[in-house]
Amino acid sequence: MSLYKRLPYLALAIGLTFSAAPHHASAATVTVEVDGQVVPFDQPPIQNAGRVFVPLRGVFERLGASVVYANGQINAQGNGRSIGLHIGSTAAVVNGSTVYMDVAPFIIGARTLVPLRFIAQSLGAAVNWSQSNQTVYINSESGGANVPPPAASFSLTQVNPENAARSNRPAIWATFSEPVNPNSIRILLDGRDVSSLSYMSRTRFDFTPSYALPPARHTVDVTGQTESGIGFDKGWTFTTGSMGGNFVNGISPLPGSQVRNAFTLSGRTLPNSRVTIVATSQATAFGIIPITTGTFKTQTYADSNGYFSADVNMNALGGGQVHVIIQSIAPDQALGSAEATVVYST
């Protein structure tokens, strides 16, 4: 049986990337479309750790794959690929390579549940999620032949905020364990696509929300491909609360504005904080290759009202972008530091 014919069963069996609370809850509003056709669920999905799961048992057989399931170990072979999972473990084996998932398969009653995006990529299916209508779209045009499995060794080597954010507009960033294709990166914050507002490079991404995040647990999901063409799906969660601390806001020019080679950058932070500004201009060669055309760095101090400004001068080419990282360090160490990233066009 072809993957094209088997995919509707795949949609019934495996969960998808979705912003959710870390406890189990139903997700009956989720819709799955396979090649434009809506697939009904035979029971509500389960939300856990920012992922949506549905039962696994019997699915691989219906996909035409052979399965051995014993003592919490799932070994399956089908569509020219092999997958090994273990209940409660984030380590999996795909085509002989160890891959680490963000979440682990688990059991509720007699049901075994697994996450959609990881399983779909491992079996060669292409998956996209729309937050606006809470729909997952599965594309089987290639029959899965050209869809790479998840990267075996790829990871986010650093993340910020790691656990709790001191600001309600935190600088959200991560570094990559190996070079990536910046044009392939997609960043979701609580299910909202913020890729176009984020700074991307081969080694990291940065995003600072222009709006205040509510006190809650937030989910960051990072998907894309490494330079070698291997797909990945990584992420983490952090919380925001009402605790005080340093901040950077009120930035002018507004993020997304068009700027010239020389412009004045201003904003607000805690009074008397030391503010470091690093600006990097980028252009695109041949329409696909990002290149750095200039870098500028300066340091200033906020006044007694928390207002700061600095003149930025750099060699920026028209039609490119300027990425600015603003870091503020409070005079009182207990209030910590804050960072913001903005992107301008040139």
Phi and psi in degrees as a GROMACS rama.xvg file:
@    title "Ramachandran Plot"
@    xaxis  label "Phi"
@    yaxis  label "Psi"
@TYPE xy
-73.0624  158.648  SER-2
-61.7022  -35.0869  LEU-3
-56.2091  -42.3777  TYR-4
-77.8355  -26.957  LYS-5
-86.8492  -16.3734  ARG-6
-61.3909  -36.1112  LEU-7
-55.6486  -35.548  PRO-8
-70.6923  -33.724  TYR-9
-60.1644  -42.2495  LEU-10
-63.3904  -30.7386  ALA-11
-74.3407  -20.8423  LEU-12
-103.325  -17.1975  ALA-13
-134.868  147.865  ILE-14
-87.0336  174.378  GLY-15
-130.037  164.458  LEU-16
-67.3726  125.538  THR-17
-160.317  135.418  PHE-18
-72.7365  126.032  SER-19
-158.231  166.143  ALA-20
-71.6527  157.343  ALA-21
-74.5503  -8.40355  PRO-22
-91.0129  164.102  HIS-23
-70.2065  135.917  HIS-24
-157.164  155.733  ALA-25
-74.0183  156.573  SER-26
-136.23  55.8762  ALA-27
-66.8082  -17.5362  ALA-28
-81.8753  -8.01106  THR-29
-70.0478  133.428  VAL-30
-114.849  141.453  THR-31
-117.594  129.322  VAL-32
-119.846  128.909  GLU-33
-111.901  111.898  VAL-34
51.6933  42.4382  ASP-35
86.8732  -3.81581  GLY-36
-105.309  127.035  GLN-37
-71.1164  132.446  VAL-38
-107.341  120.66  VAL-39
-76.2777  143.603  PRO-40
-87.0881  141.283  PHE-41
-83.7451  -10.1658  ASP-42
-160.486  156.632  GLN-43
-64.0229  142.719  PRO-44
-66.1784  171.384  PRO-45
-120.785  131.619  ILE-46
-93.5301  137.27  GLN-47
-158.375  123.855  ASN-48
54.12  42.0892  ALA-49
77.4213  12.9011  GLY-50
-128.813  156.945  ARG-51
-112.455  131.749  VAL-52
-119.332  152.392  PHE-53
-138.351  165.714  VAL-54
-59.5009  144.798  PRO-55
-95.7951  -36.8734  LEU-56
-52.076  130.03  ARG-57
83.5464  -8.25051  GLY-58
-74.8051  -47.6588  VAL-59
-59.002  -36.9394  PHE-60
-61.3204  -42.8095  GLU-61
-68.7792  -19.1389  ARG-62
-85.9637  -0.296807  LEU-63
83.3663  15.1091  GLY-64
-101.905  149.4  ALA-65
-87.8666  137.971  SER-66
-131.847  135.983  VAL-67
-119.974  120.382  VAL-68
-129.909  110.431  TYR-69
-153.29  138.514  ALA-70
53.8264  38.4325  ASN-71
81.3054  0.434681  GLY-72
-101.604  129.268  GLN-73
-115.207  120.417  ILE-74
-123.06  123.624  ASN-75
-133.603  148.049  ALA-76
-136.125  130.829  GLN-77
178.263  155.207  GLY-78
57.6023  29.0017  ASN-79
75.614  13.7878  GLY-80
-132.681  156.746  ARG-81
-124.813  142.671  SER-82
-134.99  134.268  ILE-83
-125.992  125.789  GLY-84
-128.654  158.122  LEU-85
-137.93  133.68  HIS-86
-58.001  130.694  ILE-87
83.1673  -0.486528  GLY-88
-116.507  139.766  SER-89
-87.2411  -5.11774  THR-90
-85.732  132.327  ALA-91
-133.585  163.735  ALA-92
-122.212  118.097  VAL-93
-119.32  118.172  VAL-94
52.9469  38.3319  ASN-95
86.1266  -4.88577  GLY-96
-108.35  139.577  SER-97
-75.8136  129.723  THR-98
-127.584  140.568  VAL-99
-109.355  125.626  TYR-100
-89.2933  161.475  MET-101
-74.927  -29.141  ASP-102
-134.559  157.897  VAL-103
-106.045  150.145  ALA-104
-60.7277  150.968  PRO-105
-145.755  171.599  PHE-106
-119.083  134.427  ILE-107
-124.005  115.147  ILE-108
63.8453  -122.592  GLY-109
-102.002  11.6375  ALA-110
-103.515  136.912  ARG-111
-104.35  130.917  THR-112
-122.767  143.06  LEU-113
-138.005  157.351  VAL-114
-82.9414  141.485  PRO-115
-62.6914  -55.7516  LEU-116
-59.1912  -42.5521  ARG-117
-63.5976  -49.0425  PHE-118
-64.9177  -41.9638  ILE-119
-60.582  -46.0047  ALA-120
-65.6855  -38.9915  GLN-121
-63.863  -32.8012  SER-122
-92.0376  0.891291  LEU-123
92.8048  13.4605  GLY-124
-93.1241  145.474  ALA-125
-96.9885  130.429  ALA-126
-129.036  135.485  VAL-127
-131.466  145.411  ASN-128
-117.93  130.88  TRP-129
-108.772  114.369  SER-130
-69.8677  -33.258  GLN-131
-61.6898  -38.4861  SER-132
-118.738  13.0441  ASN-133
48.4027  54.1828  GLN-134
-125.756  137.666  THR-135
-103.327  129.433  VAL-136
-108.113  124.3  TYR-137
-108.774  124.004  ILE-138
-109.913  123.155  ASN-139
-116.905  21.2737  SER-140
-55.8412  -39.6802  GLU-141
-85.8957  -2.51052  SER-142
67.7803  13.2522  GLY-143
84.7753  -4.65684  GLY-144
-67.6205  -31.7182  ALA-145
-104.2  7.23181  ASN-146
-93.7174  114.998  VAL-147
-73.337  151.964  PRO-148
-71.7976  166.596  PRO-149
-57.9833  148.917  PRO-150
-62.055  133.766  ALA-151
-73.7885  -39.0496  ALA-152
-112.285  -1.812  SER-153
-69.9355  142.22  PHE-154
-154.962  163.5  SER-155
-88.6329  110.678  LEU-156
-78.2663  -25.5622  THR-157
-143.47  143.831  GLN-158
-135.992  150.593  VAL-159
-147.543  131.431  ASN-160
-71.0405  142.695  PRO-161
-77.525  -42.1863  GLU-162
-130.62  -71.1315  ASN-163
-116.778  134.488  ALA-164
-90.8898  139.29  ALA-165
-83.2986  -18.5651  ARG-166
-116.126  154.469  SER-167
-87.2011  1.07619  ASN-168
-130.291  63.3578  ARG-169
-73.1631  151.655  PRO-170
-72.33  121.631  ALA-171
-108.379  116.863  ILE-172
-151.352  163.428  TRP-173
-154.806  153.492  ALA-174
-109.268  154.695  THR-175
-105.013  144.475  PHE-176
-72.7864  -18.9649  SER-177
-149.702  158.377  GLU-178
-58.926  141.957  PRO-179
-118.61  168.51  VAL-180
-86.6144  106.163  ASN-181
-57.3332  -31.5936  PRO-182
-71.2643  -13.4528  ASN-183
-95.8247  -9.641  SER-184
-73.8997  135.374  ILE-185
-127.991  127.984  ARG-186
-113.584  125.247  ILE-187
-116.097  128.386  LEU-188
-113.626  113.632  LEU-189
52.7921  38.5805  ASP-190
83.4872  -5.0485  GLY-191
-94.7716  129.323  ARG-192
-76.3754  113.406  ASP-193
-115.356  19.6426  VAL-194
-58.6191  -42.9075  SER-195
-68.6207  -15.9458  SER-196
-102.063  4.26441  LEU-197
-104.525  150.958  SER-198
-84.7553  129.549  TYR-199
-121.248  140.79  MET-200
-145.057  -179.787  SER-201
-68.4462  -18.7441  ARG-202
-120.004  -11.0008  THR-203
-165.009  168.24  ARG-204
-134.223  156.355  PHE-205
-139.261  138.55  ASP-206
-148.705  132.377  PHE-207
-122.554  119.037  THR-208
-64.8617  142.207  PRO-209
-85.1657  -1.15422  SER-210
-123.838  157.497  TYR-211
-78.5937  129.165  ALA-212
-78.1424  136.818  LEU-213
-69.9779  154.146  PRO-214
-62.3339  109.019  PRO-215
-175.622  179.447  ALA-216
-89.9254  132.843  ARG-217
-119.289  147.973  HIS-218
-116.123  130.623  THR-219
-111.679  127.947  VAL-220
-122.634  127.979  ASP-221
-121.526  118.28  VAL-222
-125.424  157.967  THR-223
162.442  -157.306  GLY-224
-134.388  146.49  GLN-225
-74.0542  170.703  THR-226
-62.2018  -23.357  GLU-227
-85.4094  1.77187  SER-228
88.7096  12.8429  GLY-229
-91.1764  130.912  ILE-230
-76.8791  153.989  GLY-231
-146.678  156.654  PHE-232
-143.727  105.867  ASP-233
-130.237  165.072  LYS-234
-179.533  -179.681  GLY-235
-160.958  172.199  TRP-236
-123.805  153.562  THR-237
-147.741  166.345  PHE-238
-118.684  151.502  THR-239
-121.368  148.524  THR-240
-142.166  -159.045  GLY-241
-99.9115  2.37495  SER-242
-66.617  146.009  MET-243
-79.4793  164.929  GLY-244
169.148  -177.439  GLY-245
-69.8265  162.965  ASN-246
-159.439  163.122  PHE-247
-136.2  119.483  VAL-248
-151.489  -174.489  ASN-249
61.0169  32.5473  GLY-250
-71.7878  135.971  ILE-251
-134.313  135.87  SER-252
-61.8099  156.811  PRO-253
-62.803  143.764  LEU-254
-53.2701  138.233  PRO-255
91.0876  -8.46021  GLY-256
-70.2872  163.18  SER-257
-93.6409  133.469  GLN-258
-126.177  165.069  VAL-259
-100.884  -174.793  ARG-260
-61.3457  -32.4726  ASN-261
-122.153  126.537  ALA-262
-153.339  161.614  PHE-263
-101.204  125.044  THR-264
-103.64  132.434  LEU-265
-139.861  167.198  SER-266
177.755  -168.414  GLY-267
-130.304  148.61  ARG-268
-153.255  -170.432  THR-269
-65.1728  140.532  LEU-270
-51.8046  138.585  PRO-271
67.1015  15.2614  ASN-272
-72.7901  149.688  SER-273
-84.779  125.463  ARG-274
-115.346  122.983  VAL-275
-109.622  132.007  THR-276
-121.566  124.512  ILE-277
-123.341  119.606  VAL-278
-116.698  136.066  ALA-279
-129.067  127.345  THR-280
-97.7587  140.889  SER-281
-131.99  147.566  GLN-282
-132.556  170.004  ALA-283
-115.029  122.197  THR-284
-91.9167  134.959  ALA-285
58.4338  18.2478  PHE-286
79.2876  -2.51669  GLY-287
-137.013  -21.6382  ILE-288
-104.953  113.981  ILE-289
-73.87  133.112  PRO-290
-129.285  145.824  ILE-291
-85.507  128.903  THR-292
-110.899  -6.5538  THR-293
177.425  152.322  GLY-294
-136.111  139.997  THR-295
-135.82  138.182  PHE-296
-139.344  137.769  LYS-297
-150.629  167.803  THR-298
-137.351  140.938  GLN-299
-147.2  -179.417  THR-300
-127.836  141.203  TYR-301
-72.9062  148.973  ALA-302
-80.9383  -172.39  ASP-303
-67.6476  -13.6024  SER-304
-99.882  0.42582  ASN-305
87.9117  5.61893  GLY-306
-86.089  136.328  TYR-307
-135.668  154.934  PHE-308
-154.777  154.223  SER-309
-155.518  146.696  ALA-310
-86.5785  129.465  ASP-311
-108.373  126.158  VAL-312
-129.598  124.999  ASN-313
-158.638  168.608  MET-314
-93.8339  87.1811  ASN-315
-105.323  131.329  ALA-316
-87.361  145.996  LEU-317
-62.4838  143.206  GLY-318
82.0524  6.54577  GLY-319
-107.684  -154.426  GLY-320
-138.2  154.606  GLN-321
-121.153  122.109  VAL-322
-104.343  124.641  HIS-323
-119.846  125.83  VAL-324
-107.876  124.494  ILE-325
-115.091  120.2  ILE-326
-118.06  130.218  GLN-327
-118.099  127.794  SER-328
-114.604  118.354  ILE-329
-70.5012  148.571  ALA-330
-64.9254  -28.0607  PRO-331
-94.0066  112.492  ASP-332
-57.6489  -27.8048  GLN-333
-65.5265  -22.1425  ALA-334
-89.7205  -7.83103  LEU-335
68.3979  -158.983  GLY-336
-122.759  165.089  SER-337
-142.115  152.66  ALA-338
-139.716  143.417  GLU-339
-136.233  147.727  ALA-340
-125.427  129.047  THR-341
-127.536  153.103  VAL-342
-124.926  129.819  VAL-343
-119.176  157.912  TYR-344
-100.085  157.854  SER-345
